[in-house]
């Protein structure tokens, strides 16, 4: 008995439709070029003599404070981790000098001492916090990495890499929601620039046109790996482009170049144009933390940067060029050393927190 033909076999073959020739691709025209508004290219800030002296004073205070912190760490008076800002002083001073203390918010990672000093917070309470004393700005419970000041709108000091970026975006949302005219400045490093939460924050900040300046402090090595080895796109100021966030790359070793970029960034954000991204090309002289021997780079490399690009020495030459005498600078150095010594003495003489302090400022229960 013959098998019945399958329905598929019985169906007559269909003729394939003729393919249409692909349409010719239009040649690129000027209309395909992005016409999005961008901030103006920043120019170096034209500071007065008094302003330059103040920038110099603030950078020198940060440098000497951090050197003293390193000494206290070596003596065992500072425990845990301690991340010094030596070499990067021009970034915090140049940027935050363009902000309004008490109006604009600042948030950063765990290399935070310099940012607090640049925002005018008392060196004594910062050093007391480093040494875990009750007089510290976080009552001795935050230490080097987790300091905070509601009064100054300085919101930390955060130990989780990149966490401050999403929190800073929330601060910017609050400024816009409240209509208070404030700007949020969120610092993060070249290592944190590869964190996923950074790009989630970029997306929301641009969608909602939030008043935030994202600042990448590119000190070249993250924890200990060169940015060129860790990032497929190592020109980090470009990282916001796919979110329509304009980026500017800045010489982070020149405080006047930094202030010039800050002027453009603040004007852009305050005008309601949304976020902006600044990449500050800087360099840290010490290891990632005090426990880092920094064997991933040579001493010659570090010394070469010091000799060529040190932000304090660079500004010192400019001050001398406008008539500031060596004696004036020596007096300023002496005054700064006195301030730092008094801060260290205050910290060492302050008592440690009472045991009951462990139970204060702790969230208990749920809502």
matplotlib code that plots the C-alpha trace (Angstrom):
import matplotlib.pyplot as plt

x = [0.0, 1.4, 1.9, -0.2, 1.7, 2.3, 0.4, 3.8, 4.8, 1.5, 1.7, 3.1, 6.4, 6.0, 8.2, 10.3, 9.5, 12.1, 14.2, 14.2, 17.6, 18.7, 18.1, 21.1, 22.5, 22.4, 25.7, 26.3, 25.2, 25.7, 22.2, 23.5, 26.0, 24.9, 23.6, 23.3, 24.3, 27.6, 29.4, 32.0, 35.6, 36.9, 39.7, 42.2, 40.7, 42.1, 42.6, 43.5, 46.6, 44.4, 42.5, 45.8, 47.1, 43.9, 44.2, 47.8, 46.9, 44.2, 46.4, 49.2, 46.9, 45.7, 49.3, 50.6, 47.5, 47.9, 51.5, 50.7, 48.0, 50.5, 52.8, 50.0, 49.1, 52.7, 52.5, 49.4, 47.1, 45.0, 43.6, 41.9, 42.5, 43.9, 43.9, 45.9, 45.2, 48.8, 49.3, 45.6, 45.1, 44.3, 41.2, 39.2, 40.4, 39.8, 36.4, 35.0, 36.1, 33.4, 30.7, 28.6, 29.1, 25.8, 23.9, 25.7, 26.3, 29.5, 30.0, 33.0, 34.6, 37.0, 39.9, 38.0, 40.1, 41.1, 37.6, 36.5, 39.3, 38.6, 35.0, 36.2, 35.6, 37.8, 41.0, 40.7, 37.4, 38.7, 41.9, 39.9, 37.7, 40.8, 42.0, 38.6, 37.9, 34.5, 35.3, 35.5, 33.0, 31.3, 31.9, 34.8, 32.7, 33.5, 37.2, 39.2, 36.7, 33.2, 33.1, 30.0, 28.8, 25.1, 26.0, 28.4, 26.4, 29.3, 27.8, 30.8, 33.2, 31.9, 33.8, 31.9, 33.5, 31.2, 28.3, 28.6, 27.7, 24.2, 23.8, 25.1, 22.4, 19.9, 21.3, 20.9, 17.3, 16.6, 18.0, 15.8, 12.7, 13.2, 14.0, 16.8, 19.2, 21.8, 24.2, 25.5, 29.1, 29.9, 33.5, 34.7, 37.9, 39.1, 38.6, 35.0, 34.4, 33.8, 31.0, 27.6, 25.8, 27.7, 25.9, 22.5, 23.0, 24.1, 20.9, 18.6, 20.5, 20.2, 16.6, 15.6, 18.1, 19.4, 21.8, 24.9, 28.6, 30.1, 33.8, 36.3, 39.5, 41.7, 44.9, 46.0, 46.2, 42.8, 43.9, 47.0, 46.3, 47.0, 43.9, 45.2, 45.1, 41.8, 39.6, 39.0, 38.1, 40.7, 39.6, 37.1, 35.5, 33.8, 32.0, 28.8, 28.4, 26.0, 23.8, 24.0, 26.1, 28.9, 32.4, 35.4, 39.0, 41.0, 44.6, 44.0, 47.5, 46.8, 44.4, 43.6, 42.7, 40.5, 38.7, 38.2, 36.5, 34.5, 33.1, 31.8, 30.4, 28.6, 27.1, 25.9, 24.2, 22.7, 21.2, 19.1, 20.9, 21.4, 24.5, 28.1, 31.1, 34.6, 37.6, 40.5, 43.9, 45.8, 48.3, 48.6, 52.1, 51.5, 50.0, 46.3, 46.2, 48.9, 49.2, 50.0, 53.7, 52.9, 55.3, 53.3, 55.1, 58.7, 60.0, 61.4, 57.9, 56.5, 59.5, 59.2, 55.6, 56.6, 59.3, 57.2, 53.6, 53.3, 50.2, 51.6, 55.1, 53.4, 51.2, 54.1, 56.0, 52.9, 52.6, 56.3, 55.7, 53.0, 55.1, 54.5, 57.8, 59.6, 59.1, 55.4, 55.2, 57.5, 55.1, 52.2, 54.0, 54.6, 51.0, 49.8, 52.2, 50.9, 47.3, 48.1, 50.1, 47.3, 44.8, 47.0, 47.4, 43.6, 43.0, 45.5, 44.2, 40.5, 38.9, 37.6, 33.8, 31.9, 30.8, 27.2, 27.9, 27.9, 24.1, 23.4, 22.5, 21.7, 18.5, 16.5, 13.3, 11.5, 8.8]
y = [0.0, 3.3, 5.9, 9.1, 12.2, 14.7, 17.9, 19.8, 17.7, 18.2, 22.0, 23.6, 25.5, 29.2, 31.6, 33.8, 37.4, 39.5, 41.5, 45.2, 46.8, 48.5, 52.2, 54.4, 55.7, 59.4, 61.1, 62.8, 66.3, 69.1, 68.2, 64.9, 66.7, 67.2, 70.7, 70.2, 73.2, 72.8, 74.9, 77.3, 76.1, 77.3, 79.8, 80.1, 82.2, 85.7, 85.9, 88.9, 88.9, 88.4, 85.5, 83.8, 84.2, 82.6, 79.7, 79.3, 79.4, 76.7, 74.4, 74.8, 74.1, 70.8, 69.8, 70.4, 68.9, 65.7, 65.5, 65.7, 63.1, 60.8, 61.3, 60.6, 57.5, 56.3, 56.9, 54.8, 57.7, 57.3, 53.8, 52.0, 53.4, 56.8, 58.2, 61.4, 64.1, 65.2, 66.3, 66.8, 70.1, 72.3, 70.3, 70.8, 74.3, 75.4, 73.9, 74.6, 78.3, 78.7, 77.3, 78.9, 77.3, 76.5, 76.7, 74.2, 70.6, 68.6, 64.8, 62.7, 59.3, 58.3, 60.6, 63.5, 65.6, 68.1, 68.7, 69.5, 71.9, 73.6, 74.1, 76.0, 73.3, 73.7, 71.7, 70.9, 69.0, 67.2, 66.1, 65.1, 62.9, 61.3, 60.3, 59.0, 61.6, 62.9, 66.4, 65.1, 66.4, 62.9, 62.4, 60.2, 57.5, 58.2, 58.4, 59.3, 57.9, 59.0, 62.6, 64.8, 68.4, 69.3, 72.9, 73.2, 70.9, 68.5, 65.0, 62.7, 60.8, 57.4, 54.1, 52.3, 53.0, 55.1, 55.2, 58.9, 59.5, 58.2, 60.0, 63.2, 62.8, 62.6, 65.8, 67.5, 66.2, 67.8, 71.1, 71.1, 69.9, 72.6, 75.3, 76.6, 77.4, 75.1, 72.9, 69.5, 68.6, 64.9, 63.8, 60.3, 58.8, 57.2, 53.8, 54.6, 55.8, 52.2, 51.5, 50.8, 53.1, 56.0, 55.6, 55.0, 58.3, 60.0, 58.9, 60.2, 63.4, 64.3, 63.1, 65.3, 68.1, 68.0, 70.7, 68.6, 68.8, 65.3, 65.5, 62.8, 63.2, 61.2, 60.7, 58.1, 55.0, 54.3, 52.0, 50.7, 50.1, 52.6, 54.1, 53.1, 49.5, 49.6, 51.7, 51.0, 54.7, 56.5, 60.0, 60.0, 63.4, 61.6, 59.2, 61.3, 61.8, 58.9, 60.4, 63.9, 65.2, 67.5, 66.9, 69.0, 67.9, 70.1, 70.4, 69.5, 70.6, 74.2, 75.8, 78.7, 76.4, 74.4, 77.6, 78.6, 75.3, 75.6, 79.0, 77.5, 74.4, 76.3, 78.8, 75.9, 74.1, 77.1, 78.1, 74.9, 73.1, 69.9, 68.1, 68.5, 66.3, 67.5, 65.3, 66.7, 65.3, 65.2, 63.0, 61.7, 61.6, 59.0, 55.5, 54.8, 54.7, 54.8, 51.0, 51.1, 50.8, 52.0, 49.6, 49.9, 53.1, 54.4, 57.0, 58.8, 59.1, 60.7, 63.0, 64.1, 65.1, 67.0, 68.9, 69.8, 70.1, 70.6, 72.8, 74.7, 75.4, 76.5, 79.1, 80.2, 81.3, 83.2, 85.0, 86.0, 87.3, 89.7, 91.0, 88.7, 88.6, 85.5, 86.9, 87.1, 83.5, 82.3, 84.0, 82.3, 78.9, 79.6, 80.4, 77.3, 75.1, 76.6, 75.9, 72.3, 71.8, 73.2, 70.9, 67.9, 69.0, 69.5, 66.0, 64.3, 66.1, 65.5, 62.5, 59.5, 59.0, 57.6, 54.0, 55.0, 57.0, 53.7, 53.8, 57.3, 58.3, 54.7, 53.9, 51.3, 49.7, 50.3, 52.6]
z = [0.0, -1.0, 1.7, 1.4, 0.3, 3.1, 2.8, 2.6, -0.4, -2.1, -1.9, -5.0, -4.6, -4.3, -6.3, -4.1, -4.4, -6.2, -3.8, -4.0, -4.5, -1.3, -1.3, -1.8, 1.5, 1.7, 2.0, 5.3, 5.5, 8.1, 9.4, 10.7, 12.9, 16.5, 17.2, 20.9, 23.0, 24.8, 27.5, 26.3, 26.5, 29.9, 30.2, 32.9, 35.8, 36.1, 39.8, 41.8, 44.0, 47.1, 45.5, 44.5, 48.0, 49.4, 46.9, 48.0, 51.6, 51.2, 49.2, 51.7, 54.6, 52.9, 52.2, 55.7, 57.3, 55.3, 56.1, 59.8, 59.4, 57.9, 60.9, 63.3, 61.4, 61.7, 65.5, 65.8, 66.7, 63.5, 63.0, 60.1, 56.6, 55.9, 52.3, 51.8, 49.3, 48.7, 45.1, 44.4, 46.3, 43.3, 42.5, 45.6, 46.1, 42.6, 42.3, 45.7, 45.6, 42.9, 45.2, 47.9, 51.3, 53.0, 49.7, 47.4, 48.3, 48.1, 48.4, 47.8, 48.4, 51.2, 50.3, 51.9, 54.2, 51.6, 50.4, 53.9, 54.5, 51.1, 52.3, 55.3, 58.0, 61.1, 60.9, 64.7, 64.3, 61.2, 63.0, 66.1, 63.8, 62.2, 65.7, 66.8, 69.4, 70.8, 69.6, 66.0, 63.4, 63.4, 67.2, 66.5, 64.9, 61.2, 61.3, 58.1, 55.6, 56.8, 57.8, 57.5, 58.1, 57.6, 58.4, 55.5, 53.3, 53.1, 52.8, 53.2, 53.0, 51.6, 51.7, 49.0, 45.6, 43.5, 46.0, 46.4, 42.8, 43.2, 46.5, 45.0, 42.3, 45.0, 46.5, 43.2, 43.0, 46.4, 45.2, 42.1, 44.1, 46.7, 44.2, 46.4, 43.6, 45.0, 43.0, 43.9, 43.3, 43.3, 43.2, 42.2, 40.9, 37.8, 39.3, 40.3, 36.8, 35.7, 38.3, 36.9, 39.4, 37.9, 34.6, 36.1, 37.9, 34.6, 32.9, 35.6, 36.1, 32.4, 32.0, 34.9, 34.1, 37.7, 38.9, 39.4, 38.5, 38.2, 39.0, 38.0, 40.0, 37.6, 39.6, 37.1, 39.3, 41.0, 43.8, 42.1, 38.4, 35.7, 34.1, 30.7, 31.7, 33.5, 31.2, 27.5, 27.1, 29.2, 28.1, 31.0, 30.2, 27.3, 29.5, 29.7, 26.0, 25.4, 28.0, 26.4, 29.3, 28.1, 29.4, 29.8, 30.6, 32.9, 34.1, 37.7, 38.8, 38.0, 40.4, 38.1, 35.3, 37.7, 38.9, 35.2, 34.5, 37.7, 36.5, 33.3, 35.0, 37.7, 35.2, 33.0, 35.9, 37.5, 34.2, 34.3, 31.5, 33.5, 34.6, 33.4, 33.7, 34.6, 34.3, 36.4, 35.3, 38.6, 40.5, 44.0, 45.4, 48.1, 47.8, 47.6, 51.4, 54.1, 53.8, 50.1, 49.2, 45.7, 43.9, 40.7, 39.8, 40.1, 42.5, 39.5, 38.0, 41.1, 41.5, 37.9, 38.4, 41.6, 39.8, 36.7, 37.9, 41.7, 42.1, 45.2, 43.7, 40.4, 42.1, 44.3, 41.2, 40.0, 43.3, 43.2, 39.7, 41.0, 43.8, 46.7, 48.6, 50.0, 53.5, 53.0, 51.9, 54.7, 57.2, 55.6, 55.9, 59.5, 60.2, 58.5, 60.4, 63.6, 62.7, 61.9, 65.1, 67.1, 65.4, 66.2, 69.8, 70.1, 68.7, 71.0, 74.1, 73.4, 75.1, 73.3, 73.0, 75.9, 75.4, 75.3, 72.1, 70.2, 70.6, 69.4, 65.8, 65.0, 63.0, 64.8, 63.5, 60.2, 58.9]

ax = plt.figure().add_subplot(projection="3d")
ax.plot(x, y, z, "-o")
ax.set_aspect("equal")
plt.show()
